[in-house]
Amino acid sequence: MDTKKALLSLFLIGVLGIAVVASGCIGGQQTTTSTTTPSTTVTQKETITQTETQKETVTKTKPVEQITLKVIGPWSGKELDAFMEVIKAFEAQHPNIKVEYKTYRAEDLSTILPLQFESGDTPADVIAMWGWFIAKMGKKGHLMKFNGVINPDEYVPGILDTVTVDGNIYGVPFTAAAKPGFWYRKSFFKKHGLKPPKTWDEFVALLDQIKQIPGVKAPIVSGDSVGWPLSDVTEHFILTFGGKDLQLKLIKGEVKWEDPQVKSIFEQRLVPLLKAGYFSDPIEWTSAVDLWWKGDYALYFMGTWITGMVDDPTDLGLISLPGVKAMVLAPDYFMVPKYTSHPKEAMELAKFLATEGQRIHVGTKSGKLATWKKVSIDDYWEPMRDVAKVVANVESAPDLDDSVGGEWQKTFWDQLKLLWVQPDRLDDVLSTLDAKFPKK
């Protein structure tokens, strides 16, 4: 009997020991051991409570999905530096979005994009492109609509017309370049005793005076790439001597290029200057900036972005043709293809570019003007404030060749390059522009 009791006691002690060891294993993170069942139970509860807390913490700190948006635009060099300031601001406000930028010429995109869109694909989520091209792609159903995303009343009048079809807004405006006239170095004018002209006769006399300066190759350098700088000069003459109304009629095809009013502007104003040697032959436009700045040429017709391309923008002066009635305000536009993988985020970026992004951009050395009316003069980079005031005092007009677009735009550029080197071919040039103008 005593032997049975002793064996039973040993058995119970063994069971208790196993229970204690087991309780230590159940606790998981519990590193202390306990000899009583009540303590083990509390430890388990505390451990379970800790585990639940850890799960809640993980849920709260779960990283947000990182999204990469691809943006295509025409900028490079210093122009790109200015644009990237806008992108940096957007990324700072949207830490879950990274933006990758690629440079493409609009001329190349006009061939690439239609093919990709037709196959339901896109090379980027947000793309800068000509207004007429955006309208064309939107009408074909390839683009997102911005109705309700931006407020048209907050923009310069007419700026959305180019990208609107049947009441649908297919693109958003970014900042705009103005093309206000001929730039000169104040130091150059001071050195040679030159003064800005107030009349057409004084303008011609100034060109003749500059031509006599030793070392000057020509009074005006003619920037060129695929032709657009020459088109800007030509439009400035049309707007000065024909006004905004004539420019609009040429865009719409309501007035022919061989019309006497148009032809007289070329015959009496532009062609005589070309024949007199006041313009240089066409030179690649960025190289022309350097040549002009060092004094090989005295004047350079270029858009306002030139203020960000020179060493000392405070040395810049501006001469518009005397009596100018209107100036081209050429905005950049962005579109969002329907084939983007991130439509919500892409639209958010496009809206930012069309609004607060403009405020940031005009504060850089971009040389651009805001199309969003909530931007004030104080937001501008200081060298651009006077230019902004000048542009505000004349009518703004759409860019002629950008508005017509298509193959005719390339024809316009080619014919102007021909006119620049062979001004006697004016009749042929005007005839070709009429013959190639798109039919309604």
C-alpha positions as a Markdown table, in Angstrom:
| # | Residue | x | y | z |
|---|---|---|---|---|
| 1 | Met | 0.0 | 0.0 | 0.0 |
| 2 | Asp | 2.8 | 2.4 | 0.9 |
| 3 | Thr | 4.6 | 1.5 | -2.3 |
| 4 | Lys | 1.4 | 2.3 | -4.3 |
| 5 | Lys | 1.1 | 5.7 | -2.6 |
| 6 | Ala | 4.8 | 6.5 | -3.3 |
| 7 | Leu | 4.3 | 5.7 | -7.0 |
| 8 | Leu | 1.2 | 7.8 | -7.3 |
| 9 | Ser | 3.0 | 10.8 | -5.7 |
| 10 | Leu | 5.8 | 10.5 | -8.2 |
| 11 | Phe | 3.3 | 10.3 | -11.1 |
| 12 | Leu | 1.5 | 13.5 | -10.0 |
| 13 | Ile | 4.8 | 15.4 | -9.6 |
| 14 | Gly | 5.8 | 14.3 | -13.1 |
| 15 | Val | 2.5 | 15.5 | -14.6 |
| 16 | Leu | 2.9 | 18.9 | -12.8 |
| 17 | Gly | 6.4 | 19.3 | -14.1 |
| 18 | Ile | 5.3 | 18.6 | -17.7 |
| 19 | Ala | 2.5 | 21.1 | -17.4 |
| 20 | Val | 4.9 | 23.8 | -16.2 |
| 21 | Val | 7.3 | 23.2 | -19.1 |
| 22 | Ala | 4.4 | 23.2 | -21.5 |
| 23 | Ser | 3.2 | 26.5 | -20.2 |
| 24 | Gly | 6.6 | 28.1 | -21.0 |
| 25 | Cys | 6.4 | 26.8 | -24.6 |
| 26 | Ile | 2.9 | 28.2 | -25.2 |
| 27 | Gly | 4.0 | 31.7 | -24.3 |
| 28 | Gly | 6.1 | 32.1 | -27.5 |
| 29 | Gln | 8.0 | 35.4 | -26.6 |
| 30 | Gln | 7.8 | 34.7 | -22.9 |
| 31 | Thr | 11.4 | 34.2 | -21.7 |
| 32 | Thr | 10.7 | 33.8 | -17.9 |
| 33 | Thr | 9.4 | 30.6 | -16.4 |
| 34 | Ser | 6.6 | 30.3 | -13.9 |
| 35 | Thr | 5.9 | 27.6 | -11.4 |
| 36 | Thr | 2.1 | 28.2 | -11.1 |
| 37 | Thr | -0.7 | 27.8 | -13.5 |
| 38 | Pro | -2.3 | 31.2 | -12.8 |
| 39 | Ser | 0.9 | 33.1 | -13.7 |
| 40 | Thr | 1.2 | 31.1 | -16.9 |
| 41 | Thr | -2.3 | 32.0 | -17.9 |
| 42 | Val | -1.8 | 35.7 | -17.4 |
| 43 | Thr | 1.5 | 35.6 | -19.3 |
| 44 | Gln | -0.3 | 33.9 | -22.2 |
| 45 | Lys | -3.0 | 36.6 | -22.2 |
| 46 | Glu | -0.4 | 39.3 | -22.1 |
| 47 | Thr | 1.5 | 37.7 | -24.9 |
| 48 | Ile | -1.6 | 37.3 | -27.0 |
| 49 | Thr | -2.4 | 41.0 | -26.3 |
| 50 | Gln | 1.1 | 42.0 | -27.5 |
| 51 | Thr | 0.7 | 40.0 | -30.6 |
| 52 | Glu | -2.6 | 41.6 | -31.4 |
| 53 | Thr | -1.0 | 45.1 | -30.8 |
| 54 | Gln | 1.8 | 44.2 | -33.2 |
| 55 | Lys | -0.7 | 43.2 | -35.9 |
| 56 | Glu | -2.5 | 46.5 | -35.5 |
| 57 | Thr | 0.8 | 48.4 | -35.8 |
| 58 | Val | 1.7 | 46.5 | -38.9 |
| 59 | Thr | -1.7 | 47.4 | -40.4 |
| 60 | Lys | -1.2 | 51.1 | -39.7 |
| 61 | Thr | 2.3 | 51.3 | -41.0 |
| 62 | Lys | 1.8 | 49.2 | -44.1 |
| 63 | Pro | 3.7 | 51.0 | -46.9 |
| 64 | Val | 1.6 | 52.8 | -49.6 |
| 65 | Glu | 2.1 | 51.4 | -53.1 |
| 66 | Gln | 4.7 | 53.3 | -55.0 |
| 67 | Ile | 3.6 | 54.4 | -58.4 |
| 68 | Thr | 5.8 | 55.6 | -61.3 |
| 69 | Leu | 4.4 | 58.0 | -63.8 |
| 70 | Lys | 6.1 | 58.6 | -67.1 |
| 71 | Val | 6.1 | 62.1 | -68.6 |
| 72 | Ile | 7.1 | 63.1 | -72.1 |
| 73 | Gly | 7.9 | 66.7 | -73.0 |
| 74 | Pro | 10.1 | 68.7 | -75.4 |
| 75 | Trp | 12.5 | 70.2 | -72.9 |
| 76 | Ser | 16.1 | 69.6 | -72.3 |
| 77 | Gly | 19.0 | 71.5 | -70.8 |
| 78 | Lys | 18.1 | 74.6 | -68.8 |
| 79 | Glu | 14.5 | 74.4 | -69.9 |
| 80 | Leu | 14.3 | 70.9 | -68.4 |
| 81 | Asp | 15.9 | 72.1 | -65.2 |
| 82 | Ala | 13.1 | 74.6 | -64.8 |
| 83 | Phe | 10.4 | 72.0 | -65.5 |
| 84 | Met | 11.9 | 69.5 | -63.0 |
| 85 | Glu | 11.4 | 72.1 | -60.3 |
| 86 | Val | 7.7 | 71.6 | -60.9 |
| 87 | Ile | 8.0 | 67.9 | -60.8 |
| 88 | Lys | 10.0 | 67.9 | -57.6 |
| 89 | Ala | 7.2 | 70.0 | -55.9 |
| 90 | Phe | 4.6 | 67.5 | -57.1 |
| 91 | Glu | 6.6 | 64.5 | -55.8 |
| 92 | Ala | 7.1 | 66.3 | -52.5 |
| 93 | Gln | 3.3 | 66.5 | -52.2 |
| 94 | His | 2.8 | 63.0 | -53.4 |
| 95 | Pro | 5.5 | 60.8 | -51.8 |
| 96 | Asn | 3.9 | 57.6 | -53.2 |
| 97 | Ile | 4.4 | 58.9 | -56.8 |
| 98 | Lys | 7.7 | 59.0 | -58.7 |
| 99 | Val | 7.9 | 60.8 | -62.0 |
| 100 | Glu | 10.2 | 59.7 | -64.8 |
| 101 | Tyr | 10.8 | 62.2 | -67.6 |
| 102 | Lys | 11.8 | 61.6 | -71.2 |
| 103 | Thr | 12.5 | 64.2 | -73.9 |
| 104 | Tyr | 10.9 | 63.8 | -77.3 |
| 105 | Arg | 10.4 | 66.3 | -80.1 |
| 106 | Ala | 6.7 | 66.9 | -80.9 |
| 107 | Glu | 7.5 | 66.4 | -84.6 |
| 108 | Asp | 8.6 | 62.8 | -83.8 |
| 109 | Leu | 5.6 | 62.2 | -81.5 |
| 110 | Ser | 3.2 | 63.2 | -84.2 |
| 111 | Thr | 4.3 | 60.0 | -86.1 |
| 112 | Ile | 4.8 | 57.7 | -83.1 |
| 113 | Leu | 1.7 | 58.4 | -81.0 |
| 114 | Pro | -1.1 | 57.7 | -83.5 |
| 115 | Leu | 0.2 | 54.2 | -84.2 |
| 116 | Gln | 0.6 | 53.4 | -80.5 |
| 117 | Phe | -2.8 | 54.8 | -79.6 |
| 118 | Glu | -4.5 | 52.7 | -82.3 |
| 119 | Ser | -2.9 | 49.6 | -80.7 |
| 120 | Gly | -4.2 | 50.6 | -77.3 |
| 121 | Asp | -0.8 | 51.5 | -76.0 |
| 122 | Thr | 1.0 | 54.7 | -74.8 |
| 123 | Pro | 4.7 | 55.5 | -74.2 |
| 124 | Ala | 3.9 | 57.7 | -71.2 |
| 125 | Asp | 1.1 | 58.6 | -68.8 |
| 126 | Val | 1.2 | 62.4 | -69.3 |
| 127 | Ile | 2.4 | 63.9 | -72.6 |
| 128 | Ala | 3.1 | 67.4 | -73.7 |
| 129 | Met | 2.0 | 68.0 | -77.3 |
| 130 | Trp | 0.6 | 70.5 | -79.7 |
| 131 | Gly | -3.0 | 71.7 | -79.0 |
| 132 | Trp | -4.3 | 70.7 | -82.5 |
| 133 | Phe | -2.9 | 67.2 | -82.1 |
| 134 | Ile | -4.5 | 66.8 | -78.7 |
| 135 | Ala | -7.9 | 67.8 | -80.1 |
| 136 | Lys | -7.5 | 65.4 | -83.0 |
| 137 | Met | -6.5 | 62.4 | -80.7 |
| 138 | Gly | -9.3 | 63.3 | -78.3 |
| 139 | Lys | -11.9 | 63.3 | -81.0 |
| 140 | Lys | -10.8 | 59.8 | -81.9 |
| 141 | Gly | -11.4 | 58.7 | -78.4 |
| 142 | His | -7.8 | 58.1 | -77.3 |
| 143 | Leu | -7.7 | 60.7 | -74.4 |
| 144 | Met | -9.1 | 61.3 | -70.9 |
| 145 | Lys | -11.4 | 64.3 | -70.5 |
| 146 | Phe | -10.7 | 67.2 | -68.1 |
| 147 | Asn | -14.2 | 68.5 | -67.8 |
| 148 | Gly | -14.8 | 68.9 | -64.1 |
| 149 | Val | -11.1 | 68.5 | -63.3 |
| 150 | Ile | -10.1 | 72.1 | -64.1 |
| 151 | Asn | -12.2 | 75.3 | -64.1 |
| 152 | Pro | -12.1 | 77.0 | -67.5 |
| 153 | Asp | -12.9 | 80.4 | -65.9 |
| 154 | Glu | -9.5 | 80.4 | -64.2 |
| 155 | Tyr | -7.6 | 80.6 | -67.5 |
| 156 | Val | -6.6 | 83.2 | -70.0 |
| 157 | Pro | -9.6 | 83.6 | -72.4 |
| 158 | Gly | -9.5 | 81.3 | -75.4 |
| 159 | Ile | -6.5 | 79.3 | -74.1 |
| 160 | Leu | -8.6 | 76.1 | -73.9 |
| 161 | Asp | -10.2 | 76.5 | -77.4 |
| 162 | Thr | -7.5 | 74.6 | -79.1 |
| 163 | Val | -7.9 | 71.5 | -77.0 |
| 164 | Thr | -11.7 | 71.5 | -76.8 |
| 165 | Val | -13.9 | 69.5 | -79.2 |
| 166 | Asp | -17.7 | 69.5 | -78.9 |
| 167 | Gly | -17.5 | 70.8 | -75.4 |
| 168 | Asn | -15.0 | 68.1 | -74.3 |
| 169 | Ile | -11.7 | 69.3 | -72.9 |
| 170 | Tyr | -8.9 | 66.9 | -73.9 |
| 171 | Gly | -5.9 | 68.8 | -72.7 |
| 172 | Val | -4.7 | 71.2 | -70.0 |
| 173 | Pro | -2.6 | 74.3 | -70.5 |
| 174 | Phe | 0.8 | 74.7 | -68.9 |
| 175 | Thr | 2.8 | 77.9 | -69.0 |
| 176 | Ala | 3.2 | 79.8 | -72.3 |
| 177 | Ala | 6.0 | 81.4 | -74.2 |
| 178 | Ala | 5.4 | 84.8 | -75.5 |
| 179 | Lys | 7.1 | 85.9 | -78.7 |
| 180 | Pro | 7.3 | 89.6 | -78.1 |
| 181 | Gly | 10.1 | 90.8 | -80.4 |
| 182 | Phe | 13.9 | 91.2 | -80.9 |
| 183 | Trp | 16.2 | 90.8 | -78.0 |
| 184 | Tyr | 19.4 | 92.8 | -77.6 |
| 185 | Arg | 22.2 | 93.2 | -75.0 |
| 186 | Lys | 22.0 | 96.6 | -73.2 |
| 187 | Ser | 25.7 | 96.6 | -72.9 |
| 188 | Phe | 26.1 | 96.2 | -76.7 |
| 189 | Phe | 23.7 | 99.1 | -77.4 |
| 190 | Lys | 25.5 | 101.3 | -74.8 |
| 191 | Lys | 28.9 | 100.5 | -76.3 |
| 192 | His | 27.9 | 101.4 | -79.8 |
| 193 | Gly | 25.6 | 104.3 | -79.0 |
| 194 | Leu | 22.4 | 102.6 | -80.2 |
| 195 | Lys | 18.8 | 103.4 | -79.1 |
| 196 | Pro | 15.7 | 101.3 | -79.4 |
| 197 | Pro | 13.5 | 102.6 | -82.3 |
| 198 | Lys | 10.0 | 104.1 | -81.9 |
| 199 | Thr | 8.9 | 104.0 | -85.5 |
| 200 | Trp | 9.4 | 101.7 | -88.5 |
| 201 | Asp | 11.8 | 104.1 | -90.2 |
| 202 | Glu | 13.8 | 104.3 | -87.0 |
| 203 | Phe | 13.9 | 100.5 | -86.9 |
| 204 | Val | 15.2 | 100.3 | -90.5 |
| 205 | Ala | 17.8 | 103.0 | -89.7 |
| 206 | Leu | 18.9 | 101.1 | -86.6 |
| 207 | Leu | 19.5 | 97.9 | -88.7 |
| 208 | Asp | 21.6 | 99.9 | -91.2 |
| 209 | Gln | 23.6 | 101.5 | -88.3 |
| 210 | Ile | 24.3 | 98.1 | -86.8 |
| 211 | Lys | 25.4 | 96.7 | -90.2 |
| 212 | Gln | 28.2 | 99.2 | -90.3 |
| 213 | Ile | 29.7 | 98.1 | -87.0 |
| 214 | Pro | 33.0 | 96.2 | -87.6 |
| 215 | Gly | 32.8 | 92.6 | -86.6 |
| 216 | Val | 29.1 | 92.3 | -86.8 |
| 217 | Lys | 28.1 | 89.7 | -89.4 |
| 218 | Ala | 24.5 | 90.8 | -89.7 |
| 219 | Pro | 22.2 | 93.0 | -87.6 |
| 220 | Ile | 19.7 | 90.1 | -86.9 |
| 221 | Val | 20.6 | 86.4 | -86.4 |
| 222 | Ser | 18.1 | 84.0 | -87.9 |
| 223 | Gly | 17.6 | 81.1 | -85.6 |
| 224 | Asp | 16.5 | 77.8 | -87.2 |
| 225 | Ser | 15.8 | 74.2 | -86.3 |
| 226 | Val | 13.1 | 72.6 | -88.4 |
| 227 | Gly | 11.8 | 76.1 | -89.3 |
| 228 | Trp | 9.8 | 77.4 | -86.3 |
| 229 | Pro | 12.0 | 80.3 | -85.3 |
| 230 | Leu | 11.6 | 81.8 | -88.8 |
| 231 | Ser | 7.8 | 81.3 | -88.5 |
| 232 | Asp | 7.8 | 83.3 | -85.3 |
| 233 | Val | 9.5 | 86.3 | -86.9 |
| 234 | Thr | 7.0 | 86.1 | -89.8 |
| 235 | Glu | 4.0 | 86.0 | -87.5 |
| 236 | His | 5.4 | 89.1 | -85.6 |
| 237 | Phe | 5.3 | 91.0 | -88.9 |
| 238 | Ile | 1.8 | 89.8 | -89.7 |
| 239 | Leu | 0.5 | 90.7 | -86.2 |
| 240 | Thr | 2.1 | 94.2 | -86.3 |
| 241 | Phe | 0.9 | 95.2 | -89.8 |
| 242 | Gly | -2.2 | 93.1 | -90.1 |
| 243 | Gly | -3.3 | 92.5 | -86.5 |
| 244 | Lys | -4.8 | 89.6 | -84.7 |
| 245 | Asp | -7.8 | 89.4 | -87.0 |
| 246 | Leu | -5.7 | 88.8 | -90.0 |
| 247 | Gln | -3.7 | 86.1 | -88.2 |
| 248 | Leu | -7.0 | 84.3 | -87.2 |
| 249 | Lys | -8.3 | 84.5 | -90.7 |
| 250 | Leu | -5.1 | 82.9 | -92.0 |
| 251 | Ile | -5.4 | 80.1 | -89.5 |
| 252 | Lys | -9.0 | 79.4 | -90.5 |
| 253 | Gly | -8.2 | 79.6 | -94.2 |
| 254 | Glu | -10.6 | 82.6 | -94.6 |
| 255 | Val | -7.8 | 84.7 | -96.2 |
| 256 | Lys | -5.3 | 83.4 | -98.8 |
| 257 | Trp | -1.6 | 83.9 | -98.5 |
| 258 | Glu | -1.6 | 85.5 | -101.9 |
| 259 | Asp | -4.3 | 88.0 | -100.8 |
| 260 | Pro | -3.0 | 91.5 | -101.4 |
| 261 | Gln | -3.2 | 92.4 | -97.7 |
| 262 | Val | -0.9 | 89.5 | -96.8 |
| 263 | Lys | 1.4 | 89.9 | -99.8 |
| 264 | Ser | 2.0 | 93.6 | -99.1 |
| 265 | Ile | 3.3 | 92.8 | -95.6 |
| 266 | Phe | 5.9 | 90.5 | -97.1 |
| 267 | Glu | 6.7 | 92.8 | -100.1 |
| 268 | Gln | 6.9 | 96.1 | -98.2 |
| 269 | Arg | 8.2 | 95.0 | -94.8 |
| 270 | Leu | 9.9 | 91.6 | -94.5 |
| 271 | Val | 11.4 | 90.9 | -98.0 |
| 272 | Pro | 13.2 | 94.3 | -98.2 |
| 273 | Leu | 15.0 | 93.5 | -95.0 |
| 274 | Leu | 16.0 | 90.1 | -96.3 |
| 275 | Lys | 17.3 | 91.5 | -99.5 |
| 276 | Ala | 19.3 | 94.2 | -97.7 |
| 277 | Gly | 21.2 | 91.6 | -95.7 |
| 278 | Tyr | 19.8 | 92.6 | -92.4 |
| 279 | Phe | 19.0 | 89.0 | -91.5 |
| 280 | Ser | 21.6 | 86.2 | -91.4 |
| 281 | Asp | 21.1 | 82.9 | -93.2 |
| 282 | Pro | 19.3 | 80.4 | -91.0 |
| 283 | Ile | 21.6 | 79.1 | -88.1 |
| 284 | Glu | 20.7 | 76.3 | -85.6 |
| 285 | Trp | 18.9 | 78.3 | -83.0 |
| 286 | Thr | 20.8 | 77.3 | -79.8 |
| 287 | Ser | 24.1 | 78.0 | -81.5 |
| 288 | Ala | 22.7 | 81.3 | -82.7 |
| 289 | Val | 22.1 | 82.3 | -79.0 |
| 290 | Asp | 25.8 | 82.0 | -78.3 |
| 291 | Leu | 26.9 | 83.8 | -81.5 |
| 292 | Trp | 24.5 | 86.7 | -80.7 |
| 293 | Trp | 25.5 | 86.9 | -77.1 |
| 294 | Lys | 29.2 | 87.3 | -78.0 |
| 295 | Gly | 28.5 | 90.1 | -80.4 |
| 296 | Asp | 28.5 | 88.5 | -83.9 |
| 297 | Tyr | 24.9 | 89.7 | -84.2 |
| 298 | Ala | 23.0 | 92.5 | -82.5 |
| 299 | Leu | 19.4 | 91.3 | -82.5 |
| 300 | Tyr | 17.7 | 88.0 | -82.1 |
| 301 | Phe | 14.0 | 87.3 | -82.4 |
| 302 | Met | 13.1 | 84.6 | -79.9 |
| 303 | Gly | 10.5 | 83.7 | -77.3 |
| 304 | Thr | 10.6 | 84.7 | -73.7 |
| 305 | Trp | 12.4 | 81.4 | -72.7 |
| 306 | Ile | 15.6 | 83.0 | -73.9 |
| 307 | Thr | 15.8 | 84.8 | -70.6 |
| 308 | Gly | 16.8 | 81.5 | -69.0 |
| 309 | Met | 19.4 | 80.7 | -71.6 |
| 310 | Val | 21.8 | 83.6 | -71.2 |
| 311 | Asp | 24.5 | 84.3 | -68.6 |
| 312 | Asp | 23.1 | 87.7 | -67.4 |
| 313 | Pro | 19.3 | 88.2 | -68.1 |
| 314 | Thr | 19.5 | 91.7 | -66.5 |
| 315 | Asp | 21.5 | 92.7 | -69.6 |
| 316 | Leu | 18.6 | 91.9 | -71.9 |
| 317 | Gly | 16.6 | 94.5 | -73.7 |
| 318 | Leu | 13.5 | 94.0 | -75.9 |
| 319 | Ile | 12.5 | 95.7 | -79.2 |
| 320 | Ser | 9.0 | 94.9 | -80.6 |
| 321 | Leu | 8.2 | 96.1 | -84.0 |
| 322 | Pro | 6.9 | 99.7 | -83.6 |
| 323 | Gly | 3.1 | 99.7 | -83.6 |
| 324 | Val | 2.7 | 96.0 | -82.8 |
| 325 | Lys | -1.0 | 95.2 | -82.2 |
| 326 | Ala | -0.8 | 91.7 | -80.8 |
| 327 | Met | 1.8 | 89.0 | -79.7 |
| 328 | Val | 1.7 | 85.2 | -79.9 |
| 329 | Leu | 1.1 | 83.5 | -76.6 |
| 330 | Ala | 2.0 | 79.9 | -77.2 |
| 331 | Pro | 1.2 | 77.6 | -74.3 |
| 332 | Asp | 2.4 | 74.0 | -73.8 |
| 333 | Tyr | -0.5 | 71.5 | -73.4 |
| 334 | Phe | -0.6 | 68.2 | -71.6 |
| 335 | Met | -2.8 | 65.2 | -72.4 |
| 336 | Val | -3.5 | 61.9 | -70.6 |
| 337 | Pro | -4.0 | 58.9 | -72.9 |
| 338 | Lys | -6.7 | 56.5 | -72.0 |
| 339 | Tyr | -4.2 | 53.7 | -72.1 |
| 340 | Thr | -2.3 | 54.9 | -69.0 |
| 341 | Ser | -1.9 | 52.2 | -66.2 |
| 342 | His | -2.5 | 54.9 | -63.6 |
| 343 | Pro | -5.4 | 57.2 | -64.8 |
| 344 | Lys | -6.2 | 58.7 | -61.3 |
| 345 | Glu | -2.6 | 59.7 | -60.6 |
| 346 | Ala | -1.9 | 60.8 | -64.2 |
| 347 | Met | -4.9 | 63.2 | -64.0 |
| 348 | Glu | -3.8 | 64.4 | -60.7 |
| 349 | Leu | -0.3 | 65.3 | -62.1 |
| 350 | Ala | -1.9 | 67.0 | -65.2 |
| 351 | Lys | -4.1 | 69.1 | -62.9 |
| 352 | Phe | -1.1 | 70.1 | -60.8 |
| 353 | Leu | 0.8 | 71.2 | -63.9 |
| 354 | Ala | -2.2 | 73.3 | -65.1 |
| 355 | Thr | -2.6 | 75.0 | -61.7 |
| 356 | Glu | 0.0 | 75.3 | -58.9 |
| 357 | Gly | 2.7 | 73.9 | -61.1 |
| 358 | Gln | 2.4 | 77.1 | -63.2 |
| 359 | Arg | 3.1 | 79.3 | -60.2 |
| 360 | Ile | 6.3 | 77.3 | -59.5 |
| 361 | His | 7.4 | 77.3 | -63.2 |
| 362 | Val | 7.1 | 81.1 | -63.7 |
| 363 | Gly | 9.3 | 81.6 | -60.6 |
| 364 | Thr | 12.1 | 79.7 | -62.2 |
| 365 | Lys | 14.4 | 80.8 | -65.1 |
| 366 | Ser | 11.9 | 79.2 | -67.6 |
| 367 | Gly | 11.1 | 82.5 | -69.3 |
| 368 | Lys | 7.5 | 81.5 | -69.4 |
| 369 | Leu | 4.2 | 83.2 | -68.7 |
| 370 | Ala | 1.2 | 81.8 | -66.7 |
| 371 | Thr | -2.0 | 80.9 | -68.4 |
| 372 | Trp | -3.7 | 80.3 | -65.0 |
| 373 | Lys | -5.1 | 83.6 | -63.8 |
| 374 | Lys | -4.4 | 82.9 | -60.1 |
| 375 | Val | -0.6 | 83.5 | -60.7 |
| 376 | Ser | 0.4 | 87.0 | -59.8 |
| 377 | Ile | 3.3 | 89.2 | -61.0 |
| 378 | Asp | 5.1 | 88.7 | -57.7 |
| 379 | Asp | 5.2 | 85.0 | -58.4 |
| 380 | Tyr | 7.4 | 85.6 | -61.5 |
| 381 | Trp | 11.2 | 85.4 | -61.7 |
| 382 | Glu | 12.3 | 89.0 | -61.5 |
| 383 | Pro | 13.7 | 89.4 | -65.1 |
| 384 | Met | 10.3 | 88.3 | -66.5 |
| 385 | Arg | 8.1 | 90.7 | -64.6 |
| 386 | Asp | 8.5 | 93.6 | -67.0 |
| 387 | Val | 8.0 | 91.2 | -70.0 |
| 388 | Ala | 4.8 | 89.9 | -68.4 |
| 389 | Lys | 3.6 | 93.5 | -68.1 |
| 390 | Val | 4.4 | 94.3 | -71.7 |
| 391 | Val | 2.5 | 91.2 | -73.0 |
| 392 | Ala | -0.4 | 92.1 | -70.8 |
| 393 | Asn | -0.8 | 95.4 | -72.6 |
| 394 | Val | -1.4 | 93.9 | -76.1 |
| 395 | Glu | -3.7 | 91.3 | -77.4 |
| 396 | Ser | -2.6 | 87.7 | -77.3 |
| 397 | Ala | -2.9 | 85.7 | -80.4 |
| 398 | Pro | -2.5 | 81.9 | -81.1 |
| 399 | Asp | 0.6 | 80.6 | -82.9 |
| 400 | Leu | -0.3 | 80.4 | -86.5 |
| 401 | Asp | 1.5 | 77.3 | -87.7 |
| 402 | Asp | 0.9 | 75.4 | -84.4 |
| 403 | Ser | -2.8 | 76.1 | -84.8 |
| 404 | Val | -3.0 | 74.9 | -88.4 |
| 405 | Gly | -0.6 | 72.0 | -87.7 |
| 406 | Gly | -0.3 | 68.8 | -89.8 |
| 407 | Glu | 1.7 | 68.6 | -93.0 |
| 408 | Trp | 1.0 | 72.2 | -93.8 |
| 409 | Gln | 3.1 | 73.3 | -90.8 |
| 410 | Lys | 6.1 | 71.6 | -92.2 |
| 411 | Thr | 5.5 | 73.2 | -95.5 |
| 412 | Phe | 5.3 | 76.6 | -93.9 |
| 413 | Trp | 8.7 | 76.0 | -92.2 |
| 414 | Asp | 10.3 | 74.8 | -95.4 |
| 415 | Gln | 8.9 | 77.7 | -97.5 |
| 416 | Leu | 10.2 | 80.3 | -95.0 |
| 417 | Lys | 13.7 | 78.8 | -95.1 |
| 418 | Leu | 13.5 | 79.1 | -98.9 |
| 419 | Leu | 12.4 | 82.7 | -98.6 |
| 420 | Trp | 15.2 | 83.6 | -96.2 |
| 421 | Val | 17.9 | 82.5 | -98.7 |
| 422 | Gln | 16.0 | 83.4 | -101.9 |
| 423 | Pro | 13.7 | 86.4 | -101.1 |
| 424 | Asp | 13.0 | 86.8 | -104.9 |
| 425 | Arg | 11.0 | 83.6 | -104.7 |
| 426 | Leu | 8.2 | 85.3 | -102.7 |
| 427 | Asp | 5.5 | 84.5 | -105.3 |
| 428 | Asp | 6.4 | 80.8 | -105.4 |
| 429 | Val | 6.4 | 80.7 | -101.6 |
| 430 | Leu | 2.9 | 82.2 | -101.1 |
| 431 | Ser | 1.5 | 80.1 | -104.0 |
| 432 | Thr | 2.8 | 76.9 | -102.3 |
| 433 | Leu | 1.3 | 77.9 | -98.9 |
| 434 | Asp | -2.1 | 78.3 | -100.5 |
| 435 | Ala | -1.9 | 75.1 | -102.6 |
| 436 | Lys | -0.9 | 73.0 | -99.6 |
| 437 | Phe | -3.3 | 74.6 | -97.1 |
| 438 | Pro | -5.7 | 71.9 | -95.7 |
| 439 | Lys | -9.0 | 71.8 | -97.4 |
| 440 | Lys | -12.1 | 72.1 | -95.3 |
